[in-house]
């Protein structure tokens, strides 16, 4: 009998470094998060087998490449404070947690997690996939793992296999740093929040009527003067080129690509105020600190406009290693249709000249979208059929679509009439409304193949602190991320709201404030 018991204990992995003692298996099974309870929902989950427990003996094994080692170091930095364990990186031997690159059906961002008594292995074809697998692993561990001081375990990962890859290649979030300026550290904080949910594009709205936020050497007055204020008349601010490079670097370390936006021909008052020659009448308007839109415009008839556009695009493209450059194009109400088309059709080739792919708000389809251009749709359910048809027709002829319907994923919209922050021009957007739509079927007449992905914009007319950004982004941001990542077959509000509620302790541990929507069954406090 004693020999039989010894064999059973050994089979349970009690004598494997980092494995769970058999006597605690039931406890760990109770505390481990099920593999299918993460956000975004994985493509495929096979649960079963013994869980793995991180212990003081756990090491993190990485492949030899520097990029894989950096992902391993990132994981260790997350796990060490709360566990109190050393978790050294190694390139050989048994480790407990392994990050491994291999050939397979992973694509650029997919991964597989295999978890059992002996350890957890994350396998991917590219380092980005390993990084996304790390985000899933974080959510499989207790929420207390996110805290910065030693916490009580156990640190258990459920047994089984996760196979995962994204539905869409473009999964974005926009931050408006023009209406209110946000510092480099505030942007980094938001990047970390985006990375947790596998978002891979950070769209920075760098210019608007209220502020110009990026230094341009050839037009040196743009940033210090055009960026000297913000909504309500605050001090504003701008990014030096070194600041912007640091944002780009940090985003890349979290596998996000920065998409800079210089909005034109409207939303340009900060530039017009900085340089009189950009105005048709040669007179610079005053700086603007209000919130109305549609009153400003570059001058289509002046060659200075196109010299200005080329200088800005050239310098910004040189700073931006990513594929895209956004030229705005929305709400140009004071620009005639002819002038609008002239400006957009002349600016798009400049973007291509400097090696970038054009993105514009969907009004770009009223001009002639360049080959390969992407149109970012921000219309609503109530948008006219004619406007929707114009965008759909462009999509039928090869223009790609990024979907950002304002009454679904504009994160600055109020949740309800009683929400103190945010705007309501697109209506009230509660959590279920934000989540419950299908990008592939959203725009009538647009082929599903034209949809490149989803982006959740966060405009800042009423937002000026990181805490306010958090309140508006959470809990809606994870839903937008899931729409971009997860297979359509996983989309179900009733199961999603339970997974969403389970994120609350993690946000608490991370210091992320959020709106406690009554639509979500939050855990009791």
N, C-alpha and C positions, 0 to 999 in steps of 0.2 A: 504493500500500500504506500509506504514511504517513497519507494522508487518511482511509482506511478505519479505521485504528487510532484516529485522533482522534475519528471519529464514534462508534466503539464505546465509547470512554472517556466521551464526553459522555453517551451513552445510559445508561451505568451510574450517572450522577449525580455524577461527580467534580467538576463545576463548580457544584454546588448547595450553598449554605451549610449546613454541618452534615451533609452527606451523606458516605457512605463512599467513599474512593478505590477505583477498580475493582480495583487490584492487591491490595487487602486483602479483597475480597469473600469469598473462600474461607475466610480466617481467621475473619472475622466470622460466617459461616454456622456454622462449627464451634463457636464460643463462645456463640452466641445460644441462649437457652432456647426450645424449641419452644412455640408458642402454647398448646398443649393440655396443657402439663406443670405448670400452676399449680394451687393449691388455694385455694378450691373450684374444681372442674372447671367451665369455662365451658359455657354452653348450646350454643354453636355456634362452631366454629373453621374458617376457611378459610385454610390456609397457602399461601404462595407469594410470589414477587416478591423484590426486593432488600431486605436489612435496612437499618435506619437506625442511624447511629452518632452518639451525642452527642459534641460536640466543644466546644472553647473558644468557638466562634461560636454555639452553640445558645442560643436564647432561648425563653421560655415565653410563648406568647400566650394571653391570657385575654379573655373577654367583659367588658363594662363593669361588671357587677354586683359589689357588694362580696363576695358569697358565693363567686362563682367566683374572684375574685381571692384570697380566703383559701385556697381549695383549691390554686390555683397557688403561693401562697407556701409552703404546707405541702409541696408537691412539691419546690420549690426547696430548702427547708430540709433535705429528705432527701438530695437529690442533691449539694449543694455540698460537704460535707466530704470525701467520698471521691473525687469527680472533681476537686476543686480549681478548678472552673469557676465563673464569675460567675452564669450562668443568669438574667439579668435578666428581669423580667416586662414585657410590652408588650401594648398593646391593638390593634396594627395591624402590617401587614407580615408577611413570612415569619419564622418563628420556630424551626422544628424540632420543637417540641412545642406542641400547641394543645389547649386545654380549651374546649369549645364546647357551649352549650345550644341545643337545637333540638327541634321537634316530631317525634314518631316513636313507634315501638312499644316505648318504654323503661319505661313505668310509673314508679313513684316512685323506683326504685333501679337500674334497668337502665342499660346503657351499651353503646357500641360503640367498639372500638379499630381504627383503620386505620393500618397501619404500612407504610412503603415507603422508598425511597431518599431521598425529599425530607423525610420527617419522620413524626411520630406524632401522630395526632389522636384525642382522646377526646371522644366526643359523647354527651350524655345529655339527658333531658328535665328533670331536676332536679339541683341541686348534689350531692345524696347519690349519684346515679349517677356523677357525675364523680369523687367521692371513692373510690367502689368501683373505678372504672376505674384510678385512680392506684395502688390496692393491687395490681391485676393487673400494671400496668406495672412496679412495684417487683420483682415476682417474675420478670418477663421479663428483667430486668437481672442481671448477675453478683452473687452474694451479697455480694461485697466492697463494693457500693454502700452497704451499711448501716453501714459503719464510719465512725468519727468523725475519721479522719485520711486524708490523700491516699493513694490506692491506684493501682496500675497498671491501666490499662484493657486492651483497648478496652471501651467502654460501648455495647454493641450490642443492638438490639431486632430480633427476627426479623420478616420481612415477612409480611403477611397481614392478616386481619380476624378480630376476636373480637366476637361478638354475645352479650350476656349479660344475664340478669335472674334474680331469685331465685325459687325454687320456693315458699318460704313467706315471708310478711311478717314473722313473728316468729322471730328467730334470736338466742337469748339465752345468756347465761352468768351464773351466780349466784356472788357472793362472800360468804361468811359472815364478817362482821366482828364478830360477837358472841362466838363461842367464843374467838377471839383477835382483838384489835383491830389493824387495819391503818391506817396513816396516810394522809393525803390523797395524799402523793407515791407511796406504795405502790399505792393504788387507781389513780392516773393511769398508773403503769407497766403495770398489768394492762389498763387501757383501751386503751393503745397496742398491746398484744399481741392483744387481741380485734379491734381495727380492722383489723389486717393480714389477717384472714380473714373480713372483711365481716360480723361479728356486729354487730347493731344494738340489742340490749337488754342493759342492765346491771342485773341484779336484785341489790339490796343487802339482805342479811338483817340488819336493823338492831337487832333485839331478840331476846333469848332468855333462858334461865335464868341464863346466866353473865354477861350484860352488856347494858345499854341504851345505845345508841351515838349517839343524836341528841338534841340539846337541845330541850326543850319548855317554852316560857315559862310556860304555865298549870300545869304540874306540874314545878317547877324542880328538885326533888330527884332526878328520874328519871336524868338524865345524870351529874351529879357523884357521886352515891352509887351508883345502879344500874349505872353504867359504870365503877366504881372497881376492878374486878377482871376476871379472865378464867380460862379453864381452867388449872389448876395454880397459881392464886393470883397471877399477875403483876399489873402495875399497871393493865391495862385501858386505858381512854381513851374519848373520845367526840368527835363532830363538833359544833362550834358551828354555828349556822345559816349563818354565813359560810363555814365549811369545806364544808358540804353544798352550798351554792350553787356553790362553786368546783368540786366534783366534777361537779355537773350541767353547769356551763359547759364544763368540759374534755371531758366525754363528748359534749356536743352538737357541739363542734368536731371530733370524730371520728365524727359522725353516729350516736352511740349515745344512746338514750333511757334515763334512769334509772327503774327500777321499785323503789320503796322497799317494804320489807316490815316490818310490825309484826305479829309472830306472836301469835295468840290463838285460843281461850281458854287453851290450854296454852303451854308454853315461855315462861312469864311470871314466873318467880321473881324476876328482877331488878326488875321493876315492883312485885311484891308485897312485896319486901323494902324498897322505897323508900317505900311508902305503906301503912300498916296498914289503912286504910279500904277498900282494894281486896280484902281477905281476908274470907271469910264470917264468920270468928270474930273479926275485928278485931285480930288479932295478926300482926305482920310476921315472916316467917321470916328466918333469917340469909341473907346473900349466899351464893351457891353457886359452887363452882369445879370440880365434878366433870363427868362426861360422861353420866351416866344421864339418861333422858328419861321424860316421861309423868307426872311427879309433881305438877306445878303446874297451877293453874287459876284463872281469873277467876271471880267469883261471879255466877251468873246471876240470883240473886234480888235483888241490890242495884242500885238506880238509879245509884249511884256508878259502877258498871262502865260504863254507857252514856254518862254524862257524861265519864268518862275517855276512852272510845273516841272520842267526838265531838271533844273537845279535841285529842287527838293527831292524828286524821285531818284536822281543819280546818287545823292548823298545818303538817302535812306536805304536804297538798295545795297549800297556798299556796306552799310552797318548790319544788314539783315541777311543771314545765311539761308533763311527759309525760302520756300518756293513762291510765296504770294505777296502781293502788295495791293492794298484795298484803296480805291479812289473815291469811295463814298457814292455820291450821286443822288441822294434822297432829298426830298422836300425843297427842291430848287424852285420855289413858287414865284420868285421875282425874276426868273430867267425864262425867256421865251423858249418855246419848243425848239425853234431853229437854232438859237444860241446854245441851248443845252446839248443838242446833238453835235454841233460844231466842236464844243469843248471836249465832250466825252470821246468823240471819234478822233480827235487830235492827241488826246492824252494817252489813250490806250496803247498806241504804238511806242510811246516813250517808255512805258512800263516794260514792254517786250524787249526794247532796245537794251535795257539794263538787266535782262535775264530773269524777269519775274512774270508770274501769271497774274492777270488782272482779276480782282474781285470787285464787284460794285453792288450796291443795294439794287433791288430788283427794278428800279426805274431805269437802270442801264439798258434794259431791253427796249426802251423807247427810243434809244439811239441805235447803233449797230454794234452789238457785242462782238469783240474780237474773237477769233478762233481760239478755243480753249478757255475762254473767259468763264467765270462763275458768277451767277447772279444770286444775291442773298435776299430771299423772299421774307419780307416782314409784314405782309398783309394779314388780314384777319378773316374770320368766317364771313363777316359782313362786307368785305371788299367786293367791289363791283365785278360782275361776271366778265366785263370787257377787260378790266385790268388783269384779272386772273388769266384770261385767254391770251393776252399779250405775252405774259411770262411763260405760259404753257407752250405757246407757239415757238418761242425762242428755244425752249428746252427740246422741242421736237426737231429743231434744226441744229442741235449740238451744244447749246449752252448748258453747262452744268448748274445744278441748283444746290444751294445751302438753305435749309429751311429754318427760319426763325420767326414763326408767326407770333405777332405781338400779343395776341389774346391767348397764347399758350405758353410761350417760353421767354417773354420779356420779364426778367426777374425783378424789374423795378415796378411792375404793376402791383397795386395793392391786392392783398389777399381778399379782404372784405372792405366794406365801407368804413369799418371801425379801425382798420390798420392805420397807425399814425404815420408811417413812412410810405413813400412811393406815390405814384401817379395812377390815374384811373381812366385816361382817355381811351384805352383799349378795353376797358371793362375791368371787372374784378377777376383775378386769376387764382383760384384756390388750388390746392395741391393735386386733387384728382383731375381737374381740367388741364393742368399743366402736363400731366403724365398721359392722359387717356386719349391718344391720337396716334395714327400710324403715318410716319413720314412718307412711305412709299405710295400711299393712297390719298395724301392730303390735298394736293393741288389738282383739280379736275383737268384732264387733258394732257398733263405732264407725264411722260413715260417714267416708270419707276427707275429705269436705268439711268435717267438724268440726275437723280438725287445722289449727291456726293456725301451728304451728311446733315447734321443738325448742329445749330449753335444757339446758345442761350445768352443773349445780351443783358448787361446790367448797366443801365444808364444812371447817371449820378446827379440829376437835378436836385434831389432831396437827400442825397447821401454824401456824407463827408468823412466818416470814420470807418475803420475796419469792422467794428461791432455792427454798424448799420448795414454794411455789405453782407455780413453773415446773416443777419435777420431776414434779409430779402432773398438771399441765395438758398438758404436752408429752411425748409426741406425740399425746395423745388429743383435745385441743381442736380441732385442724384437722379431724379427722374429723367431729366434731359440727357444726362450721361447714359442712362440705360436705353433710351430711345436710339441713341447713336451706336451703342455697342451690341446690345443683346439681340438674338434672333426674334423675329416677329412672333414666333410660336410661344415664346416665354411671356408675352405681354398680357398681364392680367392684373387689374387693379386690386382685387380682393386678396391675392397673394402678395402683391407688391407692397401694399400698405403695412402688412405685417413685417416684411423685411425692412421697410423704411423705419418703422417704429423701433426696431432693434438697433438702429444706428444711433439713437439718442444718447445712450451711455458713452459711446465713442466720441460723439461731439462734445459731451460734457468733459471727457478726459482731455480732449484736445483744446478746450477753451473756446469752442465754436458755439455762439449763441444761435438760437433758431426760434422760429414761430411754431408754437404748439397748436397746429391746426386741429380742430375738432374732428376732422375727417380721418385722422390717423390714431390708432389705438396705442398711444404712447405708454411706456411702462410707468407705473406709479412712482412718484418721487419719495 
